[in-house]
Amino acid sequence: MNLFKLISDLEQADPEFLDRINPRRRAFQYLGHAGQKITAAAVPAVLASFFNRAYGQSSTLPTAVQKVLTLALQLEYLEYHFYNTALGISGLIPSSETTGVTTIRNDEAGHISALRGVLGSAAPAAYLVTDYDYSGGGGTGTGPTASALVPNGAGNTNGALFFAAGQAFSDVGQRAYKGGAPTLNTSSTKDILEAALNIHSVEARHNSHFRTVRRAIVANSLGSAMAPAVSPYDAAPKSWINLVDNGGPTAPNGSKPASAAYNAGSPAASYPADSNTTQAGVDLTTINSTYTASAVSEAFDEPLDPNTVQTIALNFTSTAGKAKGLFQQTF
Amino acid sequence: MANQHLLHEQQPAKADLDRPLYAPIKRRSFFMYAGATAGATALVLAGCSKDDNNTTPGMLDVGTGDGGILNYAYALEQLEAAFYAQVRTSSYYMASGTPAAVKQVFDDLALHEAIHRDFLKAALTANSITPLKDLTPNFSSIDFTTLNGILSAARTFEDTGVAAYNGAGRYLTNNTFLGLAGKIVSVEARHAALIRDMITYNSFVSSDVVNTFTPASGDPGTGTPSLTPGNGNPVAGGERSRKPQDVLSAVNNYLADGSKLSANSYS
């Protein structure tokens, strides 16, 4: 039996096999040691130990890590079902934008798959579209964004309200991942941290695209990323968050259903509003006269705490979802 | 031998094996050595033991620990800020026909990156970590006369920045620093997505930067769960993070001699 051959084959089948083994340097030392001393009979045990390191799931995940990942999973389902439902409604999404929304939907499905894989047996049962209330009514079905999934419904010409809601969901998502990252930063969960960071930046990319589409809708230039942002950026936003984006998108009833997505969490000192201009104790507007509050606020996205995330998301949770405990973890 | 097909084309000469390795041994190289002969195992161990050699001739090393990662970020932000500053003085930007909306984007990006740069320098100083020197860029390979030339380079800088922050997070032990990196990286991702959409609409998460995923119909939870960070495939639907040395080998193409960087303590 040739251990190196086995590991080589494993690596060929799974190019990241060695990366799964953490820390890497110890793996090399271990292999070197193995090459000198381990007999053929012992090889299966060596491999089993590698597999446990590489693929072992969840049974030993710290509770705090598990909760953060579960909240992330619940948010991913919220997004997935929203985009997936929209793609199935004829006439809702302009044809020039279906490719982008499909890509985003697929990414969310990937995030769900990845998070379920990390959570393993601790993952909740799959959440269904009926667990969510995309009207923002918290189960009434008659909230301010009720027409977001209605083709040419109130405020929804060219899917304007749909894209507004997508912007809000993905901003809550990126703020939630950002808020959760420190909890994932334990010496035994560095791979999970990196995975979450890799999802976090994709949420930000999605959000940037939604904002680009919203500018195009206002400028009547769908299918192009060249439309100008229009101050105060609630209807035709920049691809980044300017201050609090004037409270975010406006609903057909005149309300600002996503304002909490840009406001401070709790405690505000740790989870400030997106208009924050002080980082690590430095008020960045004071270090250069061109660094306006607008510019500084755009240059940093702020984290959101899990309780505030849940409060926001419960507005988009149906009675059925609430009965399953959706967005009701104790943090 | 049986795993001959796994070997790279160029087998190192014996003399090469005896030399110290300046960079930590690469994963594939490891198999190249390991597969060669049984005796190679000893050489692999010898190579590994040289891992903590922290200097590479002609390179500035970003340092060690959390401070080294902050300096690494500072270096990347210096480069981005210098790039957009040059964009704003370029013939393309100054031309009368350049759309205001495009100029607004470059104005914003220049400000964001300059703010990141100055913030990181302030944070380094406040934490008693010596900031890297002011780096001298080399943008001679960039075409600043056309929108496509500028966008193409911007895409490289922004995508690289996102992958770099994502790959560096694991090396941070101070959660304040991790939080700050998180606040910056999502803004870099916003930049990257817009630049990419400006080049080719709907390319904001293409497969060169994101491990794109196609769900089985019906159940978004199906498919093979993937948790494989590092250089290669990240999580399903996740960004492809990159390790510091991998990033710097690309970034050094835009730095002048004397400003080229290494990050030897992060393997």
Interface residues (C-beta under 8 A of the other chain):
Chain A: N2 F4 K5 I7 S8 D9 E11 Q12 D14 P15 E16 L18 D19 R20 R24 R25 F28 Q29 L31 G32 G35 Q36 Y77 Y80 N84 S96 T99 G100 T103 I104 N106 D107 E108 A109 G110 H111 I112 S113 A114 R116 G117 V118 A126 Q174 Y177 K178 A181 P182 N185 K190 D191 I192 L193 E194 A195 L197 N198 I199 H200 S201 V202 E203 A204 R205 H206 N207 S208 H209 T212 G223 S224 A225 M226 A227 P228 A229 K238 S239 W240 Q279 A280 G281 V282 L284 I287 N288 T290 Y291 A295 V296 E298 A299 F300 D301 E302 P303
Chain B: A2 N3 L6 I25 R27 F30 F31 A34 G35 A38 T41 A42 V44 L45 C48 D51 P99 A100 A101 V102 Q104 D108 L111 H112 A114 I115 H116 D118 F119 A122 A123 A126 V162 Y165 N166 G167 G169 R170 L172 T173 N175 T176 L178 G179 L180 G182 K183 I184 V185 S186 V187 E188 A189 R190 H191 A192 A193 L194 D197 M198 Y201 N202 F204 V205 V210 N211 T212 F213 T214 P215 D219 P220 G221 T222 G223 T224 P225 S226 L227 T228 P229 G230 N231 G232 N233 P234 V235 A236 G237 G238 E239 R240 S241 S267
